[in-house]
Amino acid sequence: MKNHIIKSLWLLGCAVVICCLIYPLAVWAIGQTFFPFTANGSIVKGPDGKPVGSLQIAQPFTKDEYFWPRPSAASYDGSASASSTLAASNYLLRDRVARALGPIVKYASGAEKGQLVAPDIEAWFQQDRYQGNPHIVAQWADNHNELAQSWMSADPSHAPYITDWAKGHKAEVADRIKQNPGTPQPQPSDLAVIFFENFSKQYPGKFPSAVTKQLSGGKSQTVVEPLASGSDVQSIFFDMWRQDHPDADLANVPGDMVTTSGSGLDPHITLENAEYQLDRVASKWATDTKRDPGQVRSEIGQMLQTDAFAPLDGLVGEKMINVLRINLELTKRYGAPQG
């Protein structure tokens, strides 16, 4: 028995030394010797010399001067890698894709071929009629309670705005409590639907959107205002506009513009995706730098071709662009975006 115990302890000790010491040290040494950049997280630095992120993990870019990454079900949180897991029948998936399409989709044929659909969405929205009935915003909230409620958490200014609204509409709040006695002290999310119903009647053809205003001393403040145009209208109401215009011939967009990756952290987009965004990016940089738009577009297009790569040195797959890398190159070439 004693011999068996001694042999088992020796085996355990050897396994611990090999698996917990020798193997990790060997892997670390190989990584630091042959692949130091990748082994240390592929961290890149900005123009100021400070780390700005990893080339292996996506991060959000929202300015028009930059190329935008794929949508992320993990909100680009490296500690929460996840896919959306939404079924094709789930309206939340349809809504997410529709919101991505609204500001970018174009007409595929006719007199408006190549033009953005967004201005027509705004014009239709301002008429305040959907399926022949008035009050588009109220219909949206009634048909999709969950979306109306999720609006509360979309921006820190939304919940206080509804709280202030509730103080001036005590009768509506009291009626809501009467119909839902189980919630005697409703939170802003509980009041979302009746808020949008009331808002739609008070501001027909408008939607409450967060607006950032510059204050004295270089400070800024975000407030909610009724707006008849803008990204909220273009994205949130694209699906309803599409249902009202089923015969509109719309151009296809690259699939990775509206689909998330399995991890939600894919740092790459296809070259086709980047070229689809090229007009927006080049136009904004041309405005910022006060240069010829055609020349700026040609320069950025060449940067895309230079940076594009395919797996296994082009043997398989589509050409890809690393979003962080190309955006850093844009900043290096043209400076920091304005505003």
C-alpha positions as CSV (number, residue, x, y, z in Angstrom):
1,M,0.0,0.0,0.0
2,K,2.8,2.4,0.9
3,N,4.5,1.8,-2.4
4,H,1.3,2.6,-4.3
5,I,0.8,5.8,-2.4
6,I,4.4,6.9,-3.0
7,K,4.1,6.2,-6.7
8,S,0.8,8.1,-6.9
9,L,2.3,11.1,-5.2
10,W,5.3,11.0,-7.6
11,L,2.9,10.8,-10.5
12,L,0.9,13.7,-9.1
13,G,4.0,15.8,-8.5
14,C,5.3,15.2,-12.0
15,A,1.9,16.0,-13.5
16,V,1.8,19.3,-11.6
17,V,5.3,20.3,-12.5
18,I,4.8,19.5,-16.2
19,C,1.3,20.9,-16.6
20,C,1.5,23.8,-14.2
21,L,5.1,24.9,-14.7
22,I,7.0,23.5,-17.6
23,Y,4.2,23.6,-20.2
24,P,3.1,27.2,-19.4
25,L,6.7,28.4,-19.3
26,A,7.4,26.8,-22.6
27,V,4.3,28.3,-24.3
28,W,5.1,31.7,-22.7
29,A,8.7,31.5,-24.0
30,I,7.7,30.5,-27.5
31,G,5.0,33.3,-27.6
32,Q,7.4,36.0,-26.3
33,T,10.2,34.9,-28.7
34,F,8.3,34.4,-31.9
35,F,4.9,36.1,-31.5
36,P,5.4,38.9,-28.9
37,F,2.8,41.3,-30.4
38,T,0.1,38.7,-30.5
39,A,1.1,37.0,-27.2
40,N,0.7,40.4,-25.4
41,G,-2.8,41.0,-26.7
42,S,-2.2,42.7,-30.0
43,I,-2.5,46.1,-28.2
44,V,-2.1,49.1,-30.5
45,K,-1.5,52.8,-29.5
46,G,-3.0,56.0,-30.7
47,P,-1.3,59.1,-32.0
48,D,-0.7,60.2,-28.4
49,G,1.2,57.0,-27.6
50,K,-1.5,55.6,-25.3
51,P,-3.0,52.2,-25.8
52,V,-6.4,52.4,-27.6
53,G,-7.4,48.7,-27.9
54,S,-6.6,45.3,-29.2
55,L,-6.7,44.3,-32.9
56,Q,-8.4,41.1,-31.8
57,I,-11.4,42.6,-30.0
58,A,-14.0,44.9,-31.7
59,Q,-14.9,48.2,-30.2
60,P,-17.7,50.7,-31.1
61,F,-17.1,53.5,-33.5
62,T,-20.0,55.9,-34.2
63,K,-18.5,59.0,-35.7
64,D,-19.1,59.4,-39.5
65,E,-15.4,59.9,-40.0
66,Y,-14.8,56.2,-39.0
67,F,-15.6,52.8,-40.4
68,W,-18.2,51.1,-38.2
69,P,-17.8,47.5,-37.0
70,R,-20.3,44.7,-37.1
71,P,-23.2,44.9,-34.6
72,S,-22.4,43.3,-31.2
73,A,-24.8,41.3,-29.1
74,A,-22.2,41.7,-26.3
75,S,-22.1,45.5,-26.6
76,Y,-18.4,45.1,-27.5
77,D,-17.6,44.0,-23.9
78,G,-14.6,41.7,-24.0
79,S,-15.6,40.1,-20.7
80,A,-19.1,39.2,-22.0
81,S,-18.5,37.5,-25.4
82,A,-21.9,36.2,-26.7
83,S,-24.2,35.9,-29.7
84,S,-27.7,37.3,-29.6
85,T,-29.4,33.9,-29.6
86,L,-32.5,35.6,-31.0
87,A,-34.6,33.3,-33.2
88,A,-35.6,34.3,-36.7
89,S,-39.2,34.7,-35.5
90,N,-38.2,37.1,-32.7
91,Y,-39.3,40.6,-33.5
92,L,-36.3,42.0,-31.5
93,L,-34.0,40.5,-34.2
94,R,-36.1,42.1,-37.0
95,D,-36.0,45.4,-35.1
96,R,-32.3,45.4,-34.7
97,V,-31.6,44.7,-38.3
98,A,-34.2,47.3,-39.4
99,R,-32.5,49.9,-37.2
100,A,-29.2,49.2,-38.8
101,L,-30.7,49.4,-42.3
102,G,-32.7,52.6,-41.9
103,P,-29.9,55.2,-42.2
104,I,-27.8,53.3,-44.8
105,V,-30.1,51.4,-47.2
106,K,-30.4,52.8,-50.8
107,Y,-32.9,52.5,-53.7
108,A,-31.9,49.8,-56.2
109,S,-33.7,51.1,-59.3
110,G,-35.8,53.9,-60.7
111,A,-35.2,57.7,-60.6
112,E,-33.9,57.5,-57.1
113,K,-31.4,54.6,-57.8
114,G,-28.4,55.0,-55.5
115,Q,-30.1,57.5,-53.2
116,L,-30.6,56.9,-49.5
117,V,-34.0,55.9,-48.3
118,A,-33.6,57.9,-45.1
119,P,-35.0,61.2,-46.3
120,D,-38.2,59.5,-47.5
121,I,-38.6,57.7,-44.1
122,E,-38.5,61.2,-42.5
123,A,-40.9,62.7,-44.9
124,W,-43.3,59.7,-44.4
125,F,-42.9,59.9,-40.6
126,Q,-43.8,63.6,-40.6
127,Q,-47.1,62.9,-42.2
128,D,-47.9,60.8,-39.1
129,R,-49.9,58.1,-40.7
130,Y,-49.2,54.4,-40.7
131,Q,-51.5,51.8,-42.4
132,G,-53.9,54.7,-43.0
133,N,-54.2,55.5,-39.3
134,P,-52.8,58.5,-37.4
135,H,-50.2,58.7,-34.6
136,I,-47.3,56.6,-35.8
137,V,-45.4,56.8,-32.5
138,A,-48.4,55.6,-30.5
139,Q,-48.9,52.7,-32.9
140,W,-45.3,51.7,-32.5
141,A,-45.5,51.7,-28.7
142,D,-48.8,49.9,-28.7
143,N,-47.6,47.2,-31.1
144,H,-44.2,46.7,-29.5
145,N,-44.4,47.4,-25.7
146,E,-40.9,45.8,-25.1
147,L,-39.3,48.2,-27.6
148,A,-41.0,51.2,-26.0
149,Q,-39.8,50.1,-22.5
150,S,-36.3,49.4,-23.7
151,W,-36.2,53.0,-24.9
152,M,-35.8,54.0,-21.2
153,S,-32.3,52.5,-21.0
154,A,-31.1,53.5,-24.4
155,D,-29.8,56.9,-23.0
156,P,-29.4,58.3,-19.5
157,S,-31.5,61.3,-20.4
158,H,-34.6,59.2,-21.2
159,A,-35.8,58.1,-17.8
160,P,-35.6,61.6,-16.2
161,Y,-37.5,62.9,-19.2
162,I,-40.4,60.5,-18.5
163,T,-40.2,61.2,-14.8
164,D,-40.7,64.9,-15.5
165,W,-43.5,64.1,-17.9
166,A,-45.2,62.0,-15.2
167,K,-45.2,65.0,-12.8
168,G,-47.2,67.1,-15.3
169,H,-49.6,64.2,-16.3
170,K,-50.8,62.9,-13.0
171,A,-54.2,62.0,-14.4
172,E,-52.7,59.6,-16.9
173,V,-50.4,58.1,-14.3
174,A,-53.3,57.6,-11.9
175,D,-55.3,55.9,-14.6
176,R,-52.4,53.6,-15.3
177,I,-52.1,52.7,-11.6
178,K,-55.9,52.1,-11.5
179,Q,-55.6,49.6,-14.4
180,N,-52.5,48.0,-12.9
181,P,-53.0,47.9,-9.1
182,G,-50.1,45.6,-8.7
183,T,-47.8,48.4,-9.6
184,P,-48.8,51.3,-7.2
185,Q,-45.5,53.2,-7.8
186,P,-44.7,52.7,-11.6
187,Q,-41.2,53.2,-12.8
188,P,-40.4,55.1,-16.0
189,S,-40.3,51.8,-17.9
190,D,-43.8,51.0,-16.6
191,L,-45.1,54.4,-18.0
192,A,-43.4,54.0,-21.4
193,V,-46.4,53.0,-23.4
194,I,-48.8,55.7,-22.1
195,F,-46.0,58.2,-22.4
196,F,-45.6,57.5,-26.1
197,E,-49.3,57.5,-26.6
198,N,-49.6,60.9,-25.0
199,F,-46.5,62.2,-26.8
200,S,-47.8,61.1,-30.2
201,K,-50.9,63.2,-29.7
202,Q,-49.1,66.2,-28.4
203,Y,-46.3,66.1,-31.0
204,P,-47.6,64.5,-34.2
205,G,-44.9,63.6,-36.6
206,K,-42.1,63.8,-34.0
207,F,-40.2,61.5,-31.8
208,P,-38.4,62.2,-28.4
209,S,-34.6,62.2,-29.2
210,A,-31.6,62.9,-27.1
211,V,-29.7,66.0,-28.3
212,T,-26.3,67.1,-27.0
213,K,-26.0,70.9,-26.5
214,Q,-22.8,72.8,-25.9
215,L,-22.8,75.0,-22.8
216,S,-20.6,77.8,-21.7
217,G,-17.2,76.8,-20.4
218,G,-16.8,73.9,-22.8
219,K,-19.3,71.7,-21.1
220,S,-22.2,69.8,-22.8
221,Q,-25.6,68.7,-21.7
222,T,-27.8,66.0,-23.2
223,V,-31.6,66.8,-23.3
224,V,-34.6,65.2,-24.9
225,E,-36.4,67.1,-27.6
226,P,-39.3,66.3,-30.0
227,L,-37.6,65.9,-33.4
228,A,-39.1,65.2,-36.9
229,S,-35.9,63.9,-38.4
230,G,-32.6,62.3,-37.5
231,S,-31.1,58.9,-36.9
232,D,-33.8,57.9,-34.4
233,V,-36.6,58.4,-36.9
234,Q,-34.6,56.8,-39.7
235,S,-33.7,53.7,-37.7
236,I,-36.6,53.1,-35.4
237,F,-39.3,53.6,-38.0
238,F,-37.7,52.0,-41.1
239,D,-39.6,48.7,-40.5
240,M,-42.9,50.5,-40.4
241,W,-42.0,52.6,-43.5
242,R,-41.1,49.4,-45.3
243,Q,-44.4,47.8,-44.5
244,D,-46.1,50.9,-45.9
245,H,-43.9,50.7,-49.0
246,P,-43.7,47.0,-49.8
247,D,-43.0,47.7,-53.5
248,A,-40.0,49.9,-53.0
249,D,-37.0,48.3,-54.7
250,L,-34.1,48.5,-52.2
251,A,-30.5,47.6,-52.7
252,N,-28.9,44.8,-50.8
253,V,-26.3,45.6,-48.2
254,P,-23.3,43.4,-47.1
255,G,-24.5,40.8,-44.7
256,D,-22.0,41.6,-42.0
257,M,-23.3,45.1,-41.7
258,V,-26.5,43.8,-40.0
259,T,-25.5,40.5,-38.5
260,T,-23.5,39.9,-35.3
261,S,-20.7,37.4,-35.1
262,G,-20.8,34.4,-32.8
263,S,-18.7,36.1,-30.2
264,G,-20.0,39.6,-30.7
265,L,-16.4,40.8,-30.7
266,D,-15.3,40.2,-34.3
267,P,-12.7,43.0,-35.0
268,H,-13.0,42.6,-38.8
269,I,-15.5,43.6,-41.5
270,T,-15.5,42.5,-45.1
271,L,-13.9,44.7,-47.7
272,E,-17.4,44.9,-49.4
273,N,-18.7,46.3,-46.1
274,A,-16.0,48.9,-45.9
275,E,-16.5,50.0,-49.5
276,Y,-20.2,50.4,-48.8
277,Q,-19.3,52.8,-46.0
278,L,-16.6,54.6,-48.0
279,D,-18.8,57.4,-49.4
280,R,-19.9,58.4,-45.8
281,V,-16.4,58.2,-44.4
282,A,-14.7,60.1,-47.3
283,S,-17.4,62.8,-47.4
284,K,-17.1,63.6,-43.7
285,W,-13.3,63.7,-43.8
286,A,-13.4,65.9,-46.9
287,T,-15.7,68.3,-45.0
288,D,-13.4,68.2,-41.9
289,T,-10.2,68.8,-43.9
290,K,-11.8,71.1,-46.5
291,R,-10.4,69.1,-49.3
292,D,-11.7,67.8,-52.6
293,P,-14.2,64.9,-51.8
294,G,-13.1,62.9,-54.9
295,Q,-9.4,63.0,-53.9
296,V,-10.1,62.1,-50.3
297,R,-12.3,59.2,-51.5
298,S,-9.5,57.9,-53.7
299,E,-7.0,58.1,-50.9
300,I,-9.2,56.2,-48.4
301,G,-10.1,53.7,-51.1
302,Q,-6.4,53.0,-51.7
303,M,-5.9,52.6,-47.9
304,L,-8.6,49.9,-47.9
305,Q,-7.1,48.0,-50.8
306,T,-3.7,48.1,-49.0
307,D,-5.0,47.0,-45.7
308,A,-7.4,44.3,-47.0
309,F,-6.3,40.7,-46.4
310,A,-7.8,37.2,-46.7
311,P,-7.1,34.2,-44.5
312,L,-4.1,32.0,-45.3
313,D,-2.6,34.7,-47.5
314,G,-5.6,34.9,-49.7
315,L,-6.1,31.2,-50.2
316,V,-9.6,31.1,-48.6
317,G,-12.4,33.4,-47.6
318,E,-13.3,37.0,-48.4
319,K,-11.0,40.0,-48.1
320,M,-11.3,41.5,-44.6
321,I,-10.5,44.9,-43.0
322,N,-9.5,45.3,-39.4
323,V,-11.7,48.2,-38.2
324,L,-9.4,49.5,-35.4
325,R,-6.4,49.5,-37.7
326,I,-8.0,51.3,-40.6
327,N,-9.5,53.9,-38.2
328,L,-6.2,54.6,-36.6
329,E,-4.7,55.1,-40.0
330,L,-7.4,57.6,-40.9
331,T,-6.7,59.5,-37.7
332,K,-2.9,59.4,-38.4
333,R,-3.5,60.7,-41.9
334,Y,-6.2,63.4,-41.4
335,G,-6.0,64.2,-37.7
336,A,-8.7,63.9,-35.0
337,P,-12.4,64.2,-36.1
338,Q,-14.1,67.5,-35.5
339,G,-16.7,67.8,-32.8
